[in-house]
Amino acid sequence: MQNFPNPFHPSTVIKFDIPKNTFTKLVIYDILGKQIEVLLNTSLKPGTYEAEWNATNYPSGIYFYNISAGSFTETKRMVLVK
């Protein structure tokens, strides 16, 4: 799902569903594609989850988050406004 709120200041919530037991990784990237934070890197059971990203230490701009769970991978854009 898309993060909420978007645009955000200073934090946002990324909500996602896991349909079966799987290793899940949630990573934040800057506009240049540089990995800046790993929010999640673990095995999860089926269910709905939320991860909060506090971007207080980052400048305004466009960021991306990538979630990988098993064979599923998706990248979405988010906007930090200060």
All heavy atoms as an XYZ file, in Angstrom:
664
protein
N       0.845     -1.183      0.000
C       0.000      0.000      0.000
C       0.887      1.243      0.000
O       2.038      1.193      0.411
C      -0.896      0.002      1.236
C      -1.857     -1.167      1.283
S      -2.782     -1.176      2.813
C      -2.933     -2.920      3.055
N       0.317      2.346     -0.409
C       1.054      3.607     -0.409
C       1.208      4.097      1.031
O       0.311      3.906      1.849
C       0.297      4.654     -1.235
C       1.002      5.985     -1.381
C       2.294      5.873     -2.171
O       2.331      5.318     -3.244
N       3.365      6.416     -1.620
N       2.348      4.711      1.309
C       2.557      5.247      2.656
C       1.539      6.349      2.945
O       0.985      6.956      2.042
C       3.982      5.789      2.803
C       4.242      6.981      1.909
O       4.137      6.877      0.691
N       4.606      8.103      2.482
N       1.294      6.578      4.234
C       0.334      7.610      4.640
C       0.876      8.330      5.860
O       1.349      7.678      6.784
C      -1.020      6.975      4.966
C      -2.047      8.008      5.319
C      -2.721      8.695      4.332
C      -2.301      8.326      6.644
C      -3.658      9.662      4.662
C      -3.224      9.291      6.978
C      -3.909      9.952      5.976
N       0.833      9.614      5.941
C       0.439     10.535      4.869
C       1.546     10.670      3.828
O       2.699     10.320      4.083
C       0.224     11.858      5.595
C       1.133     11.794      6.781
C       1.183     10.332      7.169
N       1.181     11.190      2.686
C       2.145     11.425      1.616
C       1.661     12.613      0.812
O       0.645     12.492      0.155
C       2.276     10.206      0.712
C       3.441     10.314     -0.238
O       4.404     11.014      0.012
N       3.339      9.605     -1.338
N       2.308     13.759      0.857
C       3.574     14.103      1.500
C       3.472     14.038      3.025
O       2.383     14.092      3.586
C       3.856     15.527      1.053
C       2.822     15.903      0.069
C       1.753     14.873      0.101
N       4.643     13.955      3.660
C       4.669     13.787      5.109
C       5.740     14.662      5.748
O       6.647     15.135      5.095
C       4.908     12.317      5.478
C       6.262     11.808      5.099
C       7.287     11.789      6.028
C       6.521     11.328      3.824
C       8.544     11.305      5.696
C       7.768     10.840      3.485
C       8.782     10.830      4.416
N       5.576     14.871      7.060
C       6.557     15.583      7.893
C       6.271     15.265      9.345
O       5.165     15.528      9.794
C       6.483     17.092      7.669
C       7.310     17.857      8.662
N       8.677     17.880      8.607
C       6.954     18.580      9.742
C       9.127     18.624      9.608
N       8.104     19.040     10.314
N       7.095     14.792     10.140
C       8.410     14.237      9.843
C       8.395     12.723      9.686
O       9.406     12.119      9.400
C       9.234     14.626     11.062
C       8.257     14.490     12.190
C       6.925     14.944     11.584
N       7.210     12.079      9.906
C       7.197     10.619      9.800
C       6.001     10.153      8.978
O       5.012     10.871      8.809
C       7.172      9.974     11.182
O       5.982     10.287     11.853
N       6.107      8.933      8.492
C       5.055      8.333      7.682
C       4.950      6.859      8.037
O       5.882      6.273      8.592
C       5.341      8.519      6.174
O       4.212      8.079      5.417
C       6.585      7.781      5.732
N       3.810      6.259      7.706
C       3.565      4.852      7.997
C       3.396      4.095      6.679
O       2.660      4.527      5.797
C       2.304      4.678      8.870
C       1.972      3.213      9.053
C       2.497      5.351     10.214
N       4.100      2.991      6.570
C       3.999      2.117      5.410
C       3.278      0.856      5.877
O       3.745      0.147      6.763
C       5.400      1.775      4.866
C       6.128      3.057      4.470
C       5.282      0.804      3.693
C       7.611      2.896      4.258
N       2.120      0.606      5.276
C       1.287     -0.521      5.659
C       1.373     -1.578      4.550
O       1.368     -1.230      3.368
C      -0.154     -0.044      5.829
C      -1.069     -0.981      6.542
C      -2.406     -0.288      6.787
C      -3.272     -1.101      7.684
N      -4.567     -0.461      7.924
N       1.448     -2.858      4.933
C       1.547     -3.907      3.926
C       0.973     -5.212      4.456
O       0.883     -5.425      5.669
C       3.002     -4.093      3.470
C       3.960     -4.387      4.589
C       4.300     -5.692      4.897
C       4.525     -3.363      5.331
C       5.180     -5.971      5.932
C       5.415     -3.621      6.354
C       5.739     -4.931      6.660
N       0.570     -6.080      3.534
C       0.013     -7.392      3.858
C       0.993     -8.477      3.447
O       1.593     -8.405      2.369
C      -1.310     -7.622      3.108
C      -2.399     -6.669      3.539
O      -2.515     -6.405      4.749
O      -3.143     -6.191      2.669
N       1.107     -9.486      4.280
C       1.921    -10.663      3.988
C       0.966    -11.855      3.921
O       0.314    -12.176      4.914
C       2.996    -10.881      5.087
C       3.921     -9.677      5.196
C       3.768    -12.163      4.828
C       4.750     -9.408      3.967
N       0.848    -12.506      2.743
C      -0.123    -13.592      2.600
C       0.335    -14.937      3.169
O      -0.490    -15.790      3.479
C      -0.320    -13.695      1.086
C       0.944    -13.178      0.504
C       1.456    -12.144      1.474
N       1.654    -15.162      3.279
C       2.158    -16.437      3.806
C       3.500    -16.198      4.484
O       4.111    -15.142      4.308
C       2.296    -17.470      2.688
C       3.246    -17.064      1.593
C       3.290    -18.104      0.494
C       4.259    -17.665     -0.593
N       4.387    -18.641     -1.640
N       3.952    -17.167      5.264
C       5.261    -17.032      5.930
C       6.326    -16.749      4.879
O       6.470    -17.518      3.923
C       5.632    -18.321      6.665
C       4.801    -18.544      7.895
O       4.114    -17.657      8.376
N       4.852    -19.750      8.416
N       7.028    -15.641      5.046
C       8.058    -15.292      4.075
C       9.055    -14.309      4.671
O       8.735    -13.573      5.598
C       7.426    -14.702      2.795
O       8.418    -14.560      1.801
C       6.785    -13.364      3.043
N      10.254    -14.314      4.112
C      11.268    -13.344      4.493
C      10.891    -12.014      3.853
O      10.596    -11.949      2.655
C      12.651    -13.797      4.013
C      13.741    -12.872      4.443
C      14.259    -12.940      5.717
C      14.224    -11.910      3.580
C      15.261    -12.078      6.128
C      15.231    -11.044      3.973
C      15.745    -11.129      5.248
N      10.896    -10.945      4.625
C      10.452     -9.636      4.152
C      11.510     -8.589      4.439
O      12.081     -8.551      5.524
C       9.124     -9.236      4.851
O       8.178    -10.294      4.643
C       8.576     -7.946      4.292
N      11.744     -7.731      3.450
C      12.714     -6.646      3.597
C      12.061     -5.362      3.118
O      11.458     -5.324      2.052
C      13.967     -6.952      2.781
C      15.106     -6.004      3.050
C      16.377     -6.503      2.394
C      17.545     -5.601      2.763
N      18.807     -6.079      2.186
N      12.186     -4.305      3.928
C      11.641     -2.983      3.605
C      12.787     -1.982      3.712
O      13.358     -1.804      4.784
C      10.511     -2.620      4.562
C       9.852     -1.265      4.393
C       9.267     -1.093      3.002
C       8.761     -1.077      5.429
N      13.119     -1.353      2.579
C      14.292     -0.488      2.488
C      13.890      0.882      1.955
O      13.063      0.987      1.053
C      15.354     -1.117      1.551
C      16.600     -0.248      1.485
C      15.711     -2.522      2.001
N      14.507      1.941      2.509
C      14.288      3.320      2.066
C      15.491      3.764      1.237
O      16.635      3.542      1.636
C      14.121      4.277      3.268
C      13.048      3.776      4.235
C      13.849      5.700      2.793
C      11.651      3.774      3.701
N      15.198      4.419      0.097
C      16.239      4.939     -0.793
C      16.025      6.429     -1.013
O      14.879      6.898     -1.027
C      16.175      4.246     -2.161
C      16.461      2.777     -2.106
C      15.437      1.854     -1.944
C      17.761      2.305     -2.223
C      15.698      0.495     -1.894
C      18.034      0.938     -2.174
C      16.996      0.043     -2.011
O      17.256     -1.294     -1.952
N      17.122      7.146     -1.249
C      16.988      8.557     -1.613
C      16.779      8.680     -3.123
O      16.736      7.670     -3.837
C      18.191      9.383     -1.123
C      19.507      9.038     -1.785
O      19.522      8.332     -2.820
O      20.550      9.481     -1.268
N      16.665      9.907     -3.617
C      16.368     10.156     -5.028
C      17.480      9.640     -5.949
O      17.241      9.333     -7.110
C      16.083     11.661     -5.281
C      15.518     11.898     -6.685
C      17.324     12.497     -5.060
C      14.115     11.434     -6.864
N      18.691      9.509     -5.422
C      19.811      9.008     -6.218
C      19.902      7.481     -6.216
O      20.776      6.905     -6.847
C      21.125      9.606     -5.705
C      21.218     11.130     -5.764
C      22.511     11.613     -5.116
C      21.114     11.612     -7.201
N      19.006      6.845     -5.471
C      19.008      5.388     -5.399
C      19.909      4.823     -4.323
O      20.117      3.613     -4.247
N      20.412      5.689     -3.466
C      21.275      5.248     -2.367
C      20.412      4.724     -1.212
O      19.489      5.399     -0.767
C      22.138      6.411     -1.878
C      23.052      6.064     -0.741
C      23.836      7.276     -0.282
C      24.595      6.972      0.987
N      25.179      8.171      1.585
N      20.729      3.536     -0.737
C      20.016      2.969      0.406
C      20.350      3.784      1.641
O      21.515      3.962      1.975
C      20.428      1.525      0.605
C      19.767      0.872      1.788
C      20.177     -0.577      1.937
O      20.136     -1.339      0.994
N      20.591     -0.942      3.140
N      19.313      4.306      2.323
C      19.573      5.128      3.500
C      19.096      4.489      4.805
O      19.607      4.819      5.860
C      18.991      6.556      3.349
C      17.500      6.524      3.088
C      19.715      7.300      2.249
C      16.852      7.887      3.134
N      18.114      3.589      4.717
C      17.661      2.893      5.931
C      17.025      1.566      5.572
O      16.389      1.441      4.526
C      16.623      3.731      6.700
C      17.227      4.820      7.527
C      16.285      5.335      8.602
O      15.665      4.527      9.313
O      16.193      6.553      8.716
N      17.188      0.599      6.454
C      16.484     -0.680      6.359
C      15.504     -0.707      7.527
O      15.912     -0.705      8.685
C      17.453     -1.875      6.427
C      16.682     -3.178      6.416
C      18.450     -1.820      5.282
N      14.215     -0.692      7.213
C      13.196     -0.678      8.268
C      12.835     -2.081      8.730
O      12.401     -2.265      9.867
C      11.935      0.031      7.780
C      12.067      1.499      7.403
C      10.710      2.058      7.007
C      12.653      2.313      8.547
N      12.983     -3.052      7.840
C      12.555     -4.409      8.165
C      13.435     -5.384      7.396
O      13.695     -5.184      6.207
C      11.094     -4.563      7.754
C      10.336     -5.793      8.179
C      10.226     -5.842      9.697
C       8.951     -5.781      7.575
N      13.862     -6.438      8.069
C      14.707     -7.452      7.437
C      14.563     -8.740      8.242
O      15.455     -9.130      8.981
C      16.161     -6.963      7.401
C      17.041     -7.816      6.524
O      16.569     -8.563      5.679
N      18.338     -7.707      6.736
N      13.393     -9.389      8.094
C      13.084    -10.537      8.940
C      12.000    -11.404      8.302
O      11.345    -10.994      7.348
C      12.623    -10.057     10.328
O      12.557    -11.166     11.205
C      11.287     -9.350     10.277
N      11.791    -12.580      8.848
C      10.690    -13.440      8.416
C       9.415    -13.004      9.126
O       9.438    -12.704     10.327
C      10.978    -14.899      8.747
O      11.993    -15.392      7.926
N       8.319    -12.963      8.378
C       7.026    -12.574      8.949
C       5.978    -13.640      8.671
O       6.021    -14.316      7.650
C       6.557    -11.249      8.346
C       7.390    -10.010      8.662
C       6.830     -8.801      7.908
C       7.417     -9.739     10.143
N       5.027    -13.746      9.585
C       3.884    -14.635      9.423
C       2.800    -13.889      8.649
O       2.841    -12.657      8.547
C       3.356    -15.060     10.792
C       4.342    -15.895     11.562
C       3.782    -16.292     12.907
C       4.817    -17.147     13.633
N       4.353    -17.569     14.946
N       1.802    -14.592      8.126
C       0.719    -13.917      7.402
C       0.030    -12.870      8.279
O      -0.158    -13.079      9.485
C      -0.252    -15.052      7.067
C       0.584    -16.289      7.108
C       1.636    -16.040      8.143
N      -0.308    -11.746      7.662
C      -0.996    -10.694      8.399
C      -0.759     -9.333      7.786
O      -0.111     -9.194      6.749
N      -1.316     -8.325      8.429
C      -1.150     -6.936      8.015
C      -0.185     -6.270      8.978
O      -0.319     -6.409     10.194
C      -2.511     -6.200      8.015
O      -3.384     -6.870      7.108
C      -2.357     -4.755      7.587
N       0.778     -5.549      8.425
C       1.827     -4.928      9.223
C       1.953     -3.451      8.884
O       1.532     -3.010      7.812
C       3.180     -5.607      8.959
C       3.222     -7.042      9.402
C       2.793     -8.061      8.548
C       3.683     -7.388     10.656
C       2.828     -9.383      8.951
C       3.730     -8.709     11.075
C       3.298     -9.703     10.212
O       3.335    -11.010     10.616
N       2.543     -2.707      9.805
C       2.853     -1.299      9.592
C       4.286     -1.047     10.028
O       4.735     -1.579     11.041
C       1.940     -0.392     10.428
C       0.511     -0.388      9.991
C      -0.343      0.576     10.806
O       0.158      1.157     11.807
O      -1.506      0.741     10.460
N       4.979     -0.232      9.228
C       6.331      0.195      9.580
C       6.345      1.711      9.521
O       5.860      2.306      8.553
C       7.349     -0.395      8.614
N       6.871      2.343     10.559
C       6.947      3.806     10.585
C       8.359      4.240     10.240
O       9.333      3.668     10.734
C       6.568      4.345     11.962
C       6.584      5.858     12.005
C       6.153      6.423     13.348
O       5.739      5.642     14.221
O       6.256      7.640     13.516
N       8.454      5.249      9.368
C       9.747      5.836      9.048
C       9.758      7.268      9.546
O       8.958      8.086      9.109
C      10.039      5.794      7.556
C      11.382      6.366      7.216
C      12.554      6.129      7.868
C      11.689      7.288      6.181
N      13.588      6.831      7.284
C      13.076      7.561      6.238
C      10.943      7.915      5.192
C      13.710      8.411      5.359
C      11.582      8.754      4.311
C      12.958      8.999      4.400
N      10.659      7.564     10.465
C      10.836      8.914     10.976
C      11.992      9.541     10.210
O      13.135      9.124     10.352
C      11.125      8.888     12.472
C      11.159     10.278     13.059
O      11.577     11.230     12.421
N      10.718     10.391     14.295
N      11.688     10.561      9.413
C      12.676     11.183      8.531
C      13.180     12.513      9.079
O      13.606     13.381      8.327
C      12.061     11.372      7.152
N      13.155     12.674     10.385
C      13.596     13.917     11.012
C      15.009     14.310     10.597
O      15.295     15.484     10.419
C      13.528     13.783     12.549
O      12.190     13.485     12.924
C      13.978     15.054     13.237
N      15.885     13.336     10.413
C      17.290     13.621     10.101
C      17.584     13.733      8.609
O      18.746     13.798      8.219
C      18.182     12.536     10.710
C      18.087     12.523     12.215
O      17.915     13.564     12.844
N      18.170     11.352     12.801
N      16.541     13.754      7.784
C      16.739     13.813      6.335
C      16.146     15.103      5.769
O      15.168     15.623      6.297
C      16.093     12.597      5.667
C      16.747     11.315      6.078
C      16.197     10.517      7.078
C      17.943     10.906      5.497
C      16.805      9.341      7.477
C      18.565      9.732      5.894
C      17.995      8.950      6.874
O      18.610      7.796      7.266
N      16.725     15.593      4.665
C      16.202     16.828      4.056
C      14.923     16.565      3.267
O      14.617     15.420      2.915
C      17.332     17.261      3.112
C      18.030     15.999      2.754
C      17.931     15.123      3.993
N      14.181     17.635      2.985
C      12.996     17.531      2.143
C      13.374     16.921      0.804
O      14.489     17.116      0.316
C      12.394     18.915      1.888
O      11.920     19.476      3.080
N      12.453     16.188      0.221
C      12.719     15.618     -1.090
C      11.902     14.376     -1.350
O      11.010     14.013     -0.594
N      12.231     13.739     -2.463
C      11.551     12.520     -2.875
C      12.384     11.326     -2.413
O      13.593     11.282     -2.598
C      11.362     12.497     -4.402
C      10.452     13.652     -4.815
C      10.793     11.150     -4.857
C      10.323     13.849     -6.301
N      11.702     10.365     -1.833
C      12.319      9.133     -1.371
C      11.509      7.964     -1.913
O      10.360      8.132     -2.331
C      12.350      9.077      0.158
C      13.249     10.136      0.748
C      12.781     11.416      1.008
C      14.580      9.858      1.020
C      13.614     12.399      1.512
C      15.426     10.832      1.539
C      14.930     12.099      1.777
O      15.768     13.071      2.278
N      12.116      6.802     -1.914
C      11.453      5.592     -2.380
C      11.558      4.524     -1.320
O      12.536      4.468     -0.589
C      12.113      5.083     -3.671
C      12.013      6.057     -4.802
C      13.010      6.987     -5.019
C      10.917      6.047     -5.643
C      12.933      7.900     -6.052
C      10.830      6.958     -6.684
C      11.824      7.887     -6.890
N      10.530      3.688     -1.246
C      10.649      2.506     -0.409
C      10.398      1.284     -1.264
O       9.597      1.294     -2.187
C       9.745      2.549      0.820
C       8.264      2.551      0.572
C       7.550      1.365      0.515
C       7.564      3.742      0.429
C       6.176      1.363      0.314
C       6.207      3.751      0.239
C       5.511      2.562      0.174
O       4.163      2.561     -0.035
N      11.164      0.245     -0.968
C      11.051     -1.014     -1.692
C      10.741     -2.095     -0.678
O      11.422     -2.227      0.332
C      12.363     -1.323     -2.423
C      12.304     -2.673     -3.104
O      12.571     -3.694     -2.485
N      11.950     -2.671     -4.364
N       9.679     -2.849     -0.973
C       9.343     -3.992     -0.126
C       9.511     -5.254     -0.951
O       9.042     -5.324     -2.086
C       7.929     -3.872      0.476
C       7.686     -5.013      1.446
C       6.864     -3.763     -0.591
C       6.532     -4.817      2.384
N      10.227     -6.213     -0.381
C      10.430     -7.517     -1.005
C       9.941     -8.571     -0.034
O      10.373     -8.608      1.119
C      11.907     -7.756     -1.298
O      12.394     -6.786     -2.178
N       9.040     -9.416     -0.516
C       8.499    -10.499      0.307
C       8.370    -11.726     -0.584
O       7.500    -11.773     -1.457
C       7.153    -10.112      0.898
N       9.258    -12.681     -0.405
C       9.256    -13.848     -1.283
C       9.571    -13.411     -2.705
O      10.545    -12.710     -2.954
N       8.703    -13.770     -3.646
C       8.910    -13.395     -5.051
C       8.291    -12.036     -5.383
O       8.446    -11.537     -6.494
C       8.327    -14.467     -5.972
O       6.927    -14.574     -5.763
N       7.607    -11.413     -4.435
C       6.974    -10.105     -4.650
C       7.949     -8.988     -4.325
O       8.608     -9.004     -3.295
C       5.738     -9.973     -3.754
C       5.099     -8.617     -3.805
C       4.236     -8.283     -4.814
C       5.384     -7.670     -2.829
C       3.645     -7.028     -4.865
C       4.804     -6.413     -2.866
C       3.930     -6.100     -3.889
N       8.016     -8.011     -5.231
C       8.820     -6.809     -5.003
C       8.059     -5.616     -5.548
O       7.503     -5.676     -6.644
C      10.182     -6.900     -5.712
O      10.893     -8.012     -5.199
C      11.007     -5.654     -5.487
N       8.027     -4.529     -4.762
C       7.365     -3.307     -5.220
C       8.098     -2.098     -4.661
O       8.559     -2.111     -3.529
C       5.906     -3.280     -4.778
C       5.142     -2.111     -5.368
C       3.649     -2.232     -5.141
O       3.226     -2.552     -4.020
O       2.903     -2.017     -6.106
N       8.175     -1.055     -5.487
C       8.797      0.201     -5.086
C       7.773      1.311     -5.242
O       7.079      1.377     -6.256
C      10.032      0.503     -5.961
O      10.960     -0.576     -5.819
C      10.699      1.802     -5.538
N       7.681      2.177     -4.235
C       6.763      3.314     -4.271
C       7.493      4.583     -3.871
O       8.484      4.531     -3.155
C       5.567      3.080     -3.366
C       4.691      1.944     -3.843
C       3.308      2.055     -3.287
C       2.459      0.923     -3.828
N       1.363      1.402     -4.594
N       6.947      5.696     -4.327
C       7.548      7.007     -4.078
C       6.844      7.691     -2.910
O       5.634      7.550     -2.741
C       7.397      7.844     -5.343
C       8.041      9.205     -5.246
C       7.889      9.928     -6.567
N       6.496     10.341     -6.678
C       6.108     11.501     -7.175
N       6.987     12.334     -7.659
N       4.856     11.820     -7.229
N       7.607      8.477     -2.151
C       7.035      9.274     -1.078
C       7.763     10.620     -1.028
O       8.906     10.715     -1.448
C       7.076      8.553      0.261
C       8.404      8.038      0.661
S       8.223      6.994      2.124
C       9.828      6.274      2.151
N       7.070     11.632     -0.506
C       7.606     12.990     -0.508
C       7.688     13.512      0.919
O       6.677     13.551      1.636
C       6.712     13.923     -1.363
C       7.258     15.333     -1.351
C       6.592     13.395     -2.787
N       8.897     13.912      1.316
C       9.133     14.519      2.616
C       9.152     16.025      2.441
O       9.917     16.552      1.634
C      10.477     14.037      3.188
C      10.992     14.734      4.448
C      10.005     14.573      5.601
C      12.357     14.190      4.823
N       8.298     16.733      3.179
C       8.202     18.195      3.108
C       8.494     18.756      4.495
O       7.830     18.401      5.463
C       6.804     18.640      2.645
C       6.717     20.144      2.602
C       6.463     18.043      1.295
N       9.491     19.626      4.571
C       9.835     20.236      5.857
C       9.540     21.700      5.831
O       9.486     22.328      4.842
C      11.296     19.991      6.195
C      11.557     18.553      6.554
C      12.916     18.398      7.155
C      13.052     17.001      7.717
N      14.300     16.787      8.357
